[in-house]
Amino acid sequence: MSIVTIRKVDNYNDSPGIRSFVREMLESSGHAEFLSQGDSSKLVVVKPNWIQESHEYEPDIWEPVITNPSLVLAVVEEVARIMGGRGTVCVCDAPHAYADFDGITARGSFRERWTEAGRRWPGLQLELLDLRREISIRKEEVVVERRKNSDDPRGYARLNLGADSGLYGHRGEGRYYGADYDTSVVNSHHCGDRHEYLLSGTAIACDLFINLPKLKTHKKTGITCCLKNLVGINGDKNWLPHHTEGFPDAGGDEFPHRSLGGRLEGSLKRLGRRCALGLPLLGPWMFRKMRNVGKSILGESGEVIRNGNWMGNDTCWRMVLDLNRALLFGNTDGSMRGADRPKRYLAIVDGILGGEGNGPLCPKPVPSKVLIAGTDPAAVDAAAARAMGYDPAHLPVVAGAFARHRWPINTCRMDEIRIQDRSNGTLCHLGDMRPAVEQGFEPHFGWKALRAEDMRRSNE
């Protein structure tokens, strides 16, 4: 049995409520005792969802997009207190390649409050890391410049899951699309019995990993929560297969069905990417013009399913589960530890203000008013799905985490999860958990059938 704990919190101004919940989770998990029994060598990583500084098209909207600074700082303060002001606490993430890290850390006066925390705990080493090795400058959604960023001070761990990868034997081999135009990179790292990832040395080396995801919809995996949040510990996101190019009848999951428009778009994208890579200055300009023409004919991405942004994406969730296994069982030298010795882990989901609809970059705010926590990322994500009004069994990224595996992400079966509600003192089965808002979260439009199917099942 795995216990997932939830608590109602009305808003981010409730600092005592947030702090007390964080303290309780650290103590009930045994992590507080572990942190208090040590010297200054302990490293704690705090990993928020800091995908970018704001909504993609509305720069003043940010709260439904990223983990709120109030939760991040509450965790830092509680960890610092338990550690007696000694050791190292690192807040880190690898946002989108074109995101403004300074803009992210300016939200909610995070920088000022972070500096204050440093003054309160002078013996504590506080680190704030942007894990990206490269930052992109875009124009009209096309990369026109790339700038080198500082490396992770602890380097990177190259982890190969081989035949234990969820992508081993997958039909998309050779046609994966990663995070950048050069698809040869992602396909070189995922072929045959090679399925490797370049992960942050800081994340892999830590003594305790505290995951602080956002309760939010996602276009490629349905939801983004604990499991999906690990995309942000990568040193190179172009090693990550995001979708398989082509149509389902040929083994692809880029589009939901074969069409003339899809064939045209796929051809234009491939041509545009080759131009952008092979022709400095002129190539990106040509690609921008191709994209603009394509959108005018075929429709905007907020209206048309493309790039694997639908519930038939059979690639992205496999990569996500690989990352979770690599974090929990990977070592800095690239080896994997035994299945009985996973990394110490705690997740606290920021669902005080969630995000629905066209997530992860363009969500609408949902006043879900809940924090969700536990030490089992699969169980916490199953509870998060229920909080959003979804059946976790219909989300491959969640259901797949409960499959038997050499390196298990889960600690129990899905039907053994119990939900402990600290707001009313109740304990219930996962299947009896009510959504955080009565109507549930509106899914991304490529996942509309998810809620329709759940509604049908709930009415039977």
N, C-alpha and C positions, 0 to 999 in steps of 0.2 A: 504494500500500500504506500502511496505517496500523498502527502498532505500539501495542498496549495492553499495559501492564506490570502484572503482579500480583506480590504478595509475601505469603507466609504470615506472619502475626503472631498469636501465641497469645492475647494479652490486652493490655489497655490499660496495663498496668504496664511493658510493654516500650518504655520511652521511647527508648532508643538505636536500636532497630529502626525505630520510627515516624519518628524524626528523620532517620535515614540514608536512608530511602525518600523522604521529602519532599525532602531535599537532592538526591538523585539525580534526582528528577523535575524539579525546578527547573533543574538543570544540563543534563540531556539535552534538555529542551525549548527551550533557548536563553533562557529567561526570566531565569535568574540573570545571564547576561552583560548582558542588557538593563537589569536593575535596578541592576547595579553601575556602569553607565556613565551616570550622571545626577546631577542635583542634588536638592534637597529638594522639588521640585515634583511628584514622582511620587506617584500615588495607586494603591494596591493594595486591591482589595475581596476580602474572604474571606467566602464565603456558605455557612454551614452549613445543614442542615435542622433548624430549631428550631421545628417546628410547634406544639408546646405542651409544658408542663413535665412531663407524665407520660402514661401510659396513660389512656385516657378514663375507665375505671371502677376502676382500681387505682392510686391515687396514689403508691404506693411504687415502682412500676415505671416506669423512664424510659430505661434504656440501649438497649433495642431500638427506641425511638421517635425519638430525636434523635441528631444527630452528636455523638460524644463530645468533651468539652472537651479531652482529651489530644491528639486530632488537630488541633483548631482551634488550640490553643496551640503545638503543634509547628510548624505552618505559619507562625504569626505570628513565632515566634522565628527561624526560618530566613530568612524574608523580611527581618526586621529586621537580621539579621547580614549578609546580602548587600547590603542598602542602606546599610550602614555606620551604622545608627542614625539615618538621615535620611529625610525624606519622611513620607507618611501611610499608615497601614494601618487600614482600616475593616472591622470585623466587623459584619455587618448581616443582618437578615432581617425579614420581615413574617409573624409567626406567625398562627395562627387569631385571629379578631377577639376571642374571649373568653379567649385564653391569657394566662398570667401571665408577662410578660417577665422580671421580677425572679426569679420561681421558676425559669425556664429557666436564667438565668445564675448561679443559685446551685448548680446541679448540678455535681458533681465539683469543687467548690471553685473554679469558674471565676473568680469575681469576685476572690478573693484572689490567684490565680495571674496574672490579668490585671493587677492592681495591681503585682505583683512585676515583670512584664515591662516595665511603664512605668518602674519605677525602674532597671532594667538598661539601658534605652535612652532616656535623658532627652531626647535630641534628636529622637526619633521622635514624631510625632503619632499617638496611638492613639485611635481612635474606636469606640464601641460604640453602634450605632443600632437602635432599634426603628422599622421603616419604616412601621408602620401609622399612618394619619391618624386613625383612630377605633378605640376599644376598646369592646367590647360587654360588658354584664353580662347573664347568662342565668339563668333559673329554669325548671327542668323543660324544658330545651332550647329555650326561647323567649326572645328578646331582650326585656328589660324596661327597659333603660337603655343609652344611648350616650354615651360621653365622648370629647371631642376629644383627640387625641394631638399631640405636636409634629411638625411637618412635617420632611421631609428637608431638612437645611440647604442642600443644593444644588438644591432644588426638584424638579421632575418634568418628564419628557420625554413629550410627547404624540405617539405614533407611529402613523401610519395605514398599514397594509400594503395597503389597497385591494384591487385585483383579484389581488394576489399573496398574499393571505391564504388559508389553508386553509379558511376559512369562506366564501369568496366563492362565491356560487351554491349554498350548502348548503341542503338542504331544511328545516332547522330555523329558518330566518329568521323572526323575529317571535314565536317560541315558546321562546327561550332562557331558561334559568334561570341566574342568576349566583351571587353569594355572599350575597344578602340578599333580603328579602321583596319589594322593589320591582323587579319584573321589567322595568319600563319603562326603567330605567337601562341594563341590559345590552343590551336590544334597540335602544335609541337609538344605541348605539355600534357595533352590528353589523347593518347593513342596507345593501342595494344595494352600492355600491362603497366604503362606509365600514366599515373594520374596524380600530378604533383601541384603543390601550392606553395607560394612564398609568403610566409606569415611573419608578422611583427615579432621580433625577438623579445620585446618587452612583454607582449601578451603571453607568449609561450613560457617565458622565464618566471612569471609571477607566482607568488605563493597562494594568492587568492584572486580569483577573477569575479568581479561584480558587474553583472550585465544590467544595464538600465535602458531597455528598449522603449519605444513608443507604441501605444496601442493604436494600430493604424492599418488601413487597407493597403494592398500592394498589387500592382498590375501584373506581375509575373508569378507570384506565389500566393495570391489571394489575401494573405495578411503578412505584415512584417512585425515580428515580435522578438522573442529571445533568439530563436534559431536563425532567422534572416539577418539579425543585427550583426552577426559575425562576419559579414562581407566587409565590415569596417576594420578588420584587423589584418588586412592584406597589404603586403608591400607592393604588389603589382596586380591590379584588378583585371588586367588583360590576360591573366592566367585563368580567369574564371569563366566557364561556359555559361552564358546567360540564356541562349536559345539555340536551336538547330535550324539552320537556314533551309527554306523549302516548305513544301506543303505536306500535310499529314499522310496523303496517299503515297508519298515517296519517302516517308520517315522523318519529315521535318515538322517543326511546330512554330514556324515564323508567322504563319497565317492560319486561320481556322479552316479554310477550304480553298481548293484550287479555283483561281479566277484569272481572267485576262488582266485585270488591274493589278493583281498580286504579281503576276509574271512580269509586267511592265515595271512595277516598282522595284522588284528584286533586281532586275537587270540594270535599272538606273542607279540603284544604290551601289552595286558592285562596280560599275563604271566610275561613279563618283568617288568611291573610296580609293580606287587605283589612281585617279587623277590627284586626289588630295595627298597621297603618299609619294607619288612619283614626280609631281611638278610643283616645286616650291613657289609660293605666292600665287601663281596662276591656278594651280590645282584646287586649293581651297575655294577660290572664287568660283571656279567652274562647278564645284560640288554644291556650293550655296545656291547657285542658279538652278541646278538640277532639282534640288530639294524643294525650292520654292515653286517650280513648275509642277513637280509631282504632287505637292500638297494642294495646289489650286485645282488639280484634276481629280485627285483621289481622296482628298479630305484631310483635315487636321488629325493629329494623333489623339486628341481628346475626344474624337468622334469615331475613328476608324481603328479596328484591331490590326496591329502590325507588330513586328519585332518581338514576337512571343508574348505579347501582353494579353493573355487570355488563359482560361482554365485548362486548356489543352497543352500548356507548356510542360513538357515532360523532361526538360533538361535542368532548369534552374533549381528546382527543389533538390535534385540529386547533388548538385554542387554545394548547396547550403548545408546538407547533412554531412557531407565530407568535411566541411570546415569545422563543424561542431565536434566531430570525432578527432580531427587534427588538434583542436584546442585542448580538449579534455584529456587526450592521451599522448600528445606529441611532446617531444623533448627538443631542446635547442640544437642538438647535434643531428637532428633529422630522424632519430629513431622514435619508436613508439613504445610506450610503457605498457605494463600488463593491464588487462581489463579490470582487475580488482583495485587499481590505483589511479583513478581519474583525478584530475586537478580539482582543488577546492573551488567551489562555484556557488554563487548566489545570484538570483535574478529578482529584480524589483521593477515591475512594468509601470510606466507612467501612463495611466489611463484616467487621470484627473480631467484632462481635456484630450479626447481621442481625435482621430482623423478618419473620415469616411469618403467614399466615392473614388475620385481619380488619384489615389495614392500611388507612390509615396510622396510625390512632389507637389501635387495640387489637391490636397484633401480639404474637405469641408469640416469645420470643427464640430465635435460631438461632446456635450457636457456629460461624459460617462461617469465622472466623479468616483473613480476607484483606483486603488493600488492593488496589484496582484503580485505575489511573491512565492518563491520556493527554490529548492536546490536541484530540481530535476527540470531541465529546459524543455523536454518533451511534454511533461505534465503541465508546466506553467503555460506553454503555448496552447495546449488543449483547453485549459481553463480560459485563456484569453479569447480563443475562438468562440467559446460559449458566451463569454461576456459580450461579444460582438453580435451574438444571435446566430452563429453558424454551427454546423455540425462538424467537429474536428475530423471525423472519419472521411469527410468529403474534401479535405485539404491535403493533397499529397505531401506537402512539406511537414505537416503535423503527423498524419497517419504513418508516413514512412519512417518517422523517428521511433516508432514502436515496434518496428520489425526486428527480428532476432539478428544479431550481428556480433562479430568478433569484438568490436569496440562499441558497447551499447551507450546510446545517448539517454535512454530511459532507464528508470529503476523499477518499473512495474508495468503491468498491462493498463491500457486506457480505462478499462472498466473497474480498475482498482483505485483510481484517483478519488480522493475525497477533498471537498472544498470546505475550508474552515472560514466562516465569516466573522471577523472580529467586531463588526458593527452591531450584530444582533446575537452573537454567541452560538450560532448554529453550525452543525456539521452535516453535509449532505453529499450524495453521490454526484459525480460530474454531470451525469445526464439530467439531474434535477436542478442544476444551476440555472438561474434566471438571467436573461440579458441585462446588461448594465443600464440600457435605455429600452423602454418598452418595445419600440419598433425595430430594435437592432440597428446595426450599422448598414448603411447603403453600400453594397459592394462596388468595386471598380466595374465599369460597364462590360469589360471582358469576362467578368465573373458573375454576371446577373443570375445565371442558372443556379449558382450556389445557394442564394437565399430562396429562390423559387422552390428548389428541391427540399430545402430545410422546412419551408412553410408547408409543403405538401406532406412531409413526414410527420410534422408536429400535429397536423390535423387528422391523421389517420387514427 
